[in-house]
Every structure is written in C-alpha cells, then in structure tokens.
Amino acid sequence: MTPPKPTDLDNADVAPDESRRHFAGRVVAQPGKPLQFEKIAEAPSAGEGLHESVVDAIAQTLRLYQRAARDLLGGPYHELADAAPPHMRVPCDTLVMVCDDGIFVRWDKHEGDDKPRIRIGRPQEGPRTVAELAPGFSEQYVHCPMEITGFQLPADGPKMQLAKVNYATGEQTLLSEVQFGLVANWGTIRTEGAKGNRPIPLVSIANEVNIDLVGEEFDATAEPKPGTGQEFVLAGRMRLAVGWEVIEIYPPFDPTVWRPQVAKDWAELDLLAAAARHNLRQQQLNAIDPRAATRREYGHRLDEFRSLLDGPEADLQQFLETNPELLSPSHLRMWKKVPLGRRITDFVFREAGDYLLVEIEAPTRTLFRRDGQQTEELTHAMDQVHDWLRYIEDNPDTVRRELGLEGISSHPQCLIVIGRSASLSDEDKRKLATMQGTLPKFRILTYDDALIAATQAITNLLGSIPNTEGAVEIYYRWPSTKSTDRTESAGGPPS
C-alpha cells in the first residue's frame, strides 16, 4: 500500500485543559501506525482560512463528546462497552482537517502517559479537498470520488484473503481474494449539508467490521457433498490492520451544529444507535439459530472445565459441584444431597426415561492399585451406589412419595466421577470397561471422561462447538429454518 505524502497544515493543538497553541506543521500518515506530527514553527494564529471561532467550536464539542462517552460507558451504559464504536471505548488523539468541501476527522488510539490531544488544521499546500485527502489518511479504505460511475478501487488498496489451513502441516491454501473499501459518492452527498442540531457525519467507518461466512459442516470421516451438510453462518468481528480507530467526514463547518452543549446528547445518541445496530444483528443471527445463546453458554462452561483439568484438584471438584448440569445437560429436574437410607447422593437428575444418581469423588483419588486391584476409594464409591439401589428397592413408596422421586425405577442409572485418566494404564482401562459391562445402567467416569461426555451430549443436543479464535460465533441453520428466505437469513445483517 503506497503511503500518502506528508501534508502541511496550519494547526491548532488543543490540550484537554483547554489550552491552545498555534503552529505550522506537517502530518505524516503511515500504514498501520498512528499519525505522526512534525512541528515546523509556532504561529500567532490559526492561519489563513481557519478562524478561531471554528477551532473553538470543533475542539470544545469533540472534547466534551469524548468526555461524555467515557462517563456514559463507565456509568449507566457500561453494558454497551462491546457494542460501542472503538473511538468511544478507548482514549483517542483526534486530527480534524478543515477542507474546502468538508471536515475530515481521524481518531487514533492514544499511546503514552500524557493526555489525548485534539489537533485541528487546514491543509496549506497540495490537496485541500476531502476527495483528495480521504484515501491517504484512511490508508486507502475510504474513497470519495466526485463521480462514482466507473470508479475502481486502486490496485494497491487493502485486500481480504480466505485461506484453508492444514493444522497438521501448517500449509495454507488460498481460496479467494477480494479487494474492498468504502466508496462514497462525494459529488452528491457533500451538497446535503448539516442536518439536525448536532454533528452528523456523511461518511463514517470504524476499524472493526462484521464478517459473515456461510458454509456447510460435514463429518470428517465422510466424503463431503455440497448441499448435504449442516448449513451454518460463521459470524465474527474483524479488526482492520490500520493505524486509526474511526474515520468520519462531515459537511463544511456550520456553527449551528458544532456547539459544545450538544456533545453529551450527541454521545448518548451514538451509543444508543450502536446498541440498536448490535441488537438488530444479534436478533437476525438468533433467528437463524435459536440454540446459539445456549450453546455459547455451555461452550464457556466447557472451556472453564477444560482449563481446570490441569489446575488445582480442589477447584476441579468444586467446579462440577457448582455446574452439575454438565453431567446431565437435558435433565428435567435436579436435586442435591438426597438421603437414600444412610447414604446421601451428590445429585439426582430426573431425565426423560429414568433417574440418574451421581456420586462425585475427589479427582486426586485413583481407581486401581499398582497390582491391578481396585482401590479402597473406588470400592467405597461403588458400595455407596449399591446401598442406594438396595434402599430404593426396599423402600419404593418412601422414595417416590416422601423424597419426591416420582416414577423412579428400582434400578435407575448411576454415575461415579472419580480420578483422572492419566492415572489409568491401558490394562486399567480394559478392566474398567469390563467392570461396567457387567453392571447395567452404571458408569464410572474420570473427570477427563466427564468432560468428553458433556461435550458430546451438548453437541448432540445443540450442535458442535467449534474451537474458533477471537470474537467468532457459529450459527447453525436447523431444518425448520431452511425454508426461510436464504438471502435474508443466511447472510445475516449487512456488514
């Protein structure tokens, strides 16, 4: 990407404490980096064509806008932090270029310990219009041709590539490449002028864009046949590799809209508009896959479970005790600490066909000794389960009426969670499989196995939970939604 030439400005540098200094200087835009400023000389005034009233109005309005955004996101609108535009979420240095045909504003993330600054300038040599300056200062992402007919994006502009990666070998295969940018018909929209009683940009783009990828999911062991797989939409947010946070272009200066007293309302309306866009997009994505929110929540819990497998043993046991739904994701009811005679269960789940009784033992306990015999801990857990079953068989009316376990069979399902898979030898695993084969409706799982079982159960109920990186979510198109309009539901909202 070809960097723009340095631009000479007559500049007003406005600090947060409202002090202002005038100087002639040069601004340099480099791809992927914040703007750099080179001061040439102090100046007694803002320079030709840049009146003090213009500087004051723009600087004070933008400064109060930034302050209001910070206060709102830190207070009543803190839940909108993820949906808010980036220049409202992070401290930014602001460059305002007052051009002949409009006002170009670039927001760069502030770096360093000093306070963010607002710099307002007017080009003195070379290009002085929005159409000429926008491509260079936006790193070729924003183009404002006077006539859009026949316009083509420059060959050295940004491109997006879609590649297939073989994670076993690291080999990448390019699937497609597209060139993109924001093109505004500046010859038409620049004449619209200011609307309303606050600054409203004619052009606005953030460095975060929504991407929706439509595809099909197939069983890895089968030959994929297009049209027969599980349709999905992969929705995510991509950050552009640029040095700016937001680019905005406003109509020529109008003192009736650039007023400090509108800054707070302006910031609040921008936050609410961002929330409305976010909510609409989420509503459209949820219409594709009503199970997405539930799958996402289970995904977070499974991730936490997985991370705890290599952490403190006490934390792992506590996690299952506080997230028992992972042991039976589709249960209808659940009870904790149910007394069955002298023994007390950790959990009882009412499932679709029967009940599931659960005993949780510490992950530090082993299942077999070195001589191949089962440990006392495993024997104790199994004896406890057998005591439960004997009590239910001997006292069916008490269990059903007094304990509320209506409809429980004399031999419900039972589960013991104990130990870790790493402690089992191959011989131990074969022996465990043989033991369970002789005990109908009885399972013994390590904590590692419990994670695998939970993942499989949730996948069967809600769809697979892919290991995606970053802010990416998957939305499956279930059979009941395939009859809807493909263009509307498959692609989601425009990005």
Buried (B, 14 or more C-beta within 10 A) or exposed (E): BEEBEBBBBBBBBBBBEEEBEBBBBBBBBEBEBBBEBEEEEEBEEBBEEBBEEBBBBBBBBBBBBBBBBBEBBEEEBEEBEEBBBBBBBBEBBBBBBBBBBBBBBBBBBBEEEEEBBBBBBBBBEEBBBBBBBBBBBBBBBBBBBBEBEEEEBEEEBBEEEEEEEEEEEEEEEEEEEEBEBBBBBBBEBBEEEBEEEBBBBBBBBBBBBBBBEBEBBBEEEEEEEEEEBBBBBBBBBBEBEBBBBBBBBBBBBBEEBBBBEBBBEBBBBBBBEBBEBBEEBBEBBEBBBEBBEBBEEBBEBBEEBEEBBEEEBEEBBEBBEEBBBBBBBEBEEBBEEBEBBEBEBBBBBBBEEBBBBBBBBBBBBBBBEEEEEBBEBBEEBBEBBBBBBBBBEEBBEBBBEEBEBEEBEEEBBBBBBBBBBEBBEEEBBEBBEEBBEEEEBBBBBBBBBBBEBBBEBBBEEBBBBEEEEEEBBBBBBBEEBEEEEEEEBBBBBEE
